[in-house]
Amino acid sequence: MGMGCSQVYLLLSAYLDEMTDPEETREVKTHLESCLDCREKLSQLHRMCLILRKLDNPKAPRRLWKDIKKRLD
């Protein structure tokens, strides 16, 4: 028996990042072929990832490492 929506939903992020094992990948693909809702969720997740990748990574203040080192010593 194939995966249901709740199982696929839990794997969508890993599937998108190609981190699912071959069996999971096959089952997710099979499910997506017949489930519009999960395809839409995958599409939304993909768009969100693209937006997040475009954001700049904030730089930590210079003295942050000094403060961390001071607290560790």
N, C-alpha and C positions, 0 to 999 in steps of 0.2 A: 504494500500500500504506500502511496506517495505521501509527501509532506503536506501538512495543512498550512493555512495562512500564518498561524501563530508561530509555527516552527520556521517557516521561511522568513518571516519578519525578523526573527532573532539572528538569522544568518546573512541578511542583506548587506550589512556593512562589510563583513568578511568576504562575501561573494564579490562585492564591488572592488575590493582590494586584492582579489584573487588569492585569498587566504583560506578558502574552503578546500577540503580534500576532494578527490575526484568523484566520489560517490555523492557527497553533498552538492557539488557543482552540478552534477547530472540531475539530481532531484530538484534543485532550485530552478534550473533551466526548464525542466519539464513542467513544474508548477507555474512558472511565469508565462509559459505558452498559453495556458488556459485561464489565467487569473488576471483580469484587468486591474483590480485593486492593488495587488502586489506589484504589478508592473508600474503603476502610478507611484507607489511608495518608493520603488527603486529609482525611478526617474527623479523624484523629489530629492532623495538622498544624494543622487549624483549631482544635481544642480547645486545643492547646499555645499557639497565638497568642493566643487569648482569655485564657488564664491569664497569659501574659507581659504583656499589656496592662494587667492589673489590678495588677501589681506597681508599687510606688513606685520612682521614679528616685532613686537615692542622690544626696545633695548632696555636692559636693566640699568639702573643708575650705577655710575662708576664705584661709588662707595659701598654698594651692596656686598661685593665680595670681601671687602675689608671688614664690614660689620659681621658677616658670617664667620670669617676666620677668627675675629676677636671673640665671638661667642663660643666657638669650638675650643679655643685655647684655654 
